[in-house]
Amino acid sequence: MTTDRPRLELYVRSLLPDGAHERQEAAIERLDRLDENDDVSEYSVVVWGKQVAPETAAARTREGEYILNRIAEFKQWALGNTVSLESFYQERRVDAPVTAEAHTAITLPVMGLAEYHGGELTHVAPCTDGDTVHTVVERLEQLENGQTEPPTSPQDPIPTP
């Protein structure tokens, strides 16, 4: 059982579909409460865009590399925990209108949550476990209710890079 207070990273999309802004604001307010109640060791909010294209120059920036490294870490965690992130980090081909070339882009979720205990990645939301979807809001509610054990039990926690 996990007894230490988690460190959380909330990822929020900058350009939002209708209704998403309110959900993001509510998640950040929950993080503030968790922090005020000393239920988390710390948290950070990272703003990302709608997608990241690994083959482009933007992906070679510090920010682009950070996002791609996090996605790789999340996917490695998912493999080790027999859950899926595929519905939330979809790869697709995108045509570049200026160059008429196509490249692969990874669509990013409106919100993503990474939970670390003792320096190890122990949960990523959203994810699916069979037919069960584990959402960011659900996990924040669980933490508010004192449930420190992540809903997906790690088989091989991923150390923080």
C-alpha positions as semicolon CSV with decimal commas, in nm:
position;residue;x (nm);y (nm);z (nm)
1;M;0,000;0,000;0,000
2;T;0,120;0,350;-0,082
3;T;0,152;0,572;0,225
4;D;0,351;0,872;0,102
5;R;0,181;1,180;-0,032
6;P;0,180;1,186;-0,411
7;R;0,333;1,445;-0,639
8;L;0,091;1,530;-0,918
9;E;0,137;1,675;-1,265
10;L;-0,175;1,804;-1,436
11;Y;-0,153;1,858;-1,812
12;V;-0,410;2,093;-1,964
13;R;-0,476;2,174;-2,328
14;S;-0,453;2,540;-2,423
15;L;-0,713;2,545;-2,703
16;L;-1,029;2,389;-2,569
17;P;-1,353;2,239;-2,694
18;D;-1,678;2,370;-2,540
19;G;-1,711;2,300;-2,168
20;A;-1,353;2,187;-2,116
21;H;-1,233;2,513;-1,961
22;E;-1,469;2,470;-1,665
23;R;-1,349;2,110;-1,609
24;Q;-0,987;2,226;-1,615
25;E;-1,061;2,507;-1,368
26;A;-1,239;2,263;-1,136
27;A;-0,942;2,022;-1,152
28;I;-0,698;2,301;-1,063
29;E;-0,921;2,408;-0,773
30;R;-0,918;2,046;-0,649
31;L;-0,539;2,043;-0,670
32;D;-0,530;2,364;-0,466
33;R;-0,749;2,201;-0,198
34;L;-0,537;1,886;-0,194
35;D;-0,229;2,103;-0,150
36;E;-0,390;2,318;0,122
37;N;-0,496;2,002;0,311
38;D;-0,143;1,861;0,276
39;D;-0,278;1,559;0,083
40;V;-0,012;1,598;-0,189
41;S;0,358;1,669;-0,159
42;E;0,334;1,913;-0,450
43;Y;0,168;1,963;-0,784
44;S;0,237;2,138;-1,111
45;V;0,021;2,239;-1,404
46;V;0,169;2,207;-1,753
47;V;-0,002;2,367;-2,051
48;W;0,023;2,181;-2,380
49;G;-0,139;2,217;-2,719
50;K;-0,383;2,002;-2,911
51;Q;-0,115;1,781;-3,061
52;V;0,256;1,720;-3,091
53;A;0,426;1,602;-3,409
54;P;0,742;1,402;-3,328
55;E;0,894;1,452;-3,676
56;T;0,881;1,834;-3,673
57;A;1,125;2,100;-3,559
58;A;0,889;2,198;-3,276
59;A;0,932;1,851;-3,127
60;R;1,307;1,915;-3,099
61;T;1,255;2,214;-2,869
62;R;1,292;2,174;-2,493
63;E;0,914;2,186;-2,453
64;G;0,850;1,942;-2,739
65;E;1,105;1,696;-2,605
66;Y;0,954;1,725;-2,256
67;I;0,605;1,639;-2,384
68;L;0,730;1,351;-2,600
69;N;0,934;1,212;-2,309
70;R;0,631;1,229;-2,080
71;I;0,411;1,054;-2,337
72;A;0,675;0,780;-2,373
73;E;0,690;0,746;-1,993
74;F;0,310;0,726;-1,973
75;K;0,297;0,460;-2,247
76;Q;0,568;0,254;-2,075
77;W;0,371;0,274;-1,750
78;A;0,054;0,163;-1,933
79;L;0,230;-0,140;-2,081
80;G;0,357;-0,243;-1,737
81;N;0,010;-0,210;-1,587
82;T;-0,194;-0,369;-1,866
83;V;-0,400;-0,055;-1,920
84;S;-0,443;0,150;-2,235
85;L;-0,382;0,513;-2,322
86;E;-0,456;0,467;-2,693
87;S;-0,796;0,641;-2,683
88;F;-0,637;0,948;-2,525
89;Y;-0,306;0,977;-2,714
90;Q;-0,409;0,897;-3,070
91;E;-0,157;0,903;-3,353
92;R;-0,274;1,025;-3,693
93;R;-0,132;1,148;-4,022
94;V;-0,155;1,523;-4,079
95;D;-0,104;1,703;-4,409
96;A;0,116;2,011;-4,388
97;P;-0,052;2,272;-4,612
98;V;0,264;2,478;-4,675
99;T;0,498;2,193;-4,771
100;A;0,235;1,945;-4,897
101;E;0,407;1,680;-4,684
102;A;0,238;1,459;-4,430
103;H;0,366;1,384;-4,080
104;T;0,249;1,190;-3,777
105;A;0,093;1,382;-3,489
106;I;-0,014;1,266;-3,145
107;T;-0,340;1,422;-3,029
108;L;-0,318;1,520;-2,662
109;P;-0,606;1,488;-2,415
110;V;-0,783;1,798;-2,282
111;M;-0,651;1,698;-1,936
112;G;-0,400;1,442;-1,822
113;L;-0,281;1,354;-1,472
114;A;0,045;1,187;-1,376
115;E;0,082;1,065;-1,018
116;Y;0,420;0,994;-0,861
117;H;0,493;0,826;-0,528
118;G;0,849;0,823;-0,402
119;G;0,976;0,933;-0,742
120;E;0,795;0,655;-0,930
121;L;0,510;0,698;-1,177
122;T;0,218;0,508;-1,022
123;H;-0,085;0,626;-1,217
124;V;-0,183;0,809;-1,536
125;A;-0,530;0,939;-1,608
126;P;-0,714;0,913;-1,829
127;C;-0,655;0,548;-1,905
128;T;-0,870;0,244;-1,971
129;D;-0,855;-0,086;-1,787
130;G;-1,066;-0,318;-1,996
131;D;-1,406;-0,147;-2,011
132;T;-1,329;0,081;-1,715
133;V;-1,216;0,437;-1,783
134;H;-1,010;0,602;-1,509
135;T;-1,054;0,979;-1,544
136;V;-0,863;1,275;-1,405
137;V;-1,168;1,396;-1,212
138;E;-1,230;1,050;-1,066
139;R;-0,870;1,024;-0,941
140;L;-0,874;1,371;-0,787
141;E;-1,200;1,279;-0,607
142;Q;-1,036;0,961;-0,476
143;L;-0,740;1,157;-0,344
144;E;-0,975;1,407;-0,177
145;N;-1,144;1,111;-0,006
146;G;-0,811;0,979;0,125
147;Q;-0,763;0,697;-0,126
148;T;-0,387;0,713;-0,177
149;E;-0,362;0,376;-0,350
150;P;-0,392;0,433;-0,727
151;P;-0,681;0,247;-0,891
152;T;-0,439;0,070;-1,125
153;S;-0,187;-0,135;-0,928
154;P;0,164;-0,088;-1,064
155;Q;0,351;-0,404;-1,155
156;D;0,676;-0,224;-1,238
157;P;0,669;0,142;-1,129
158;I;0,855;0,371;-1,366
159;P;1,131;0,578;-1,198
160;T;1,123;0,951;-1,259
161;P;1,373;1,050;-1,530
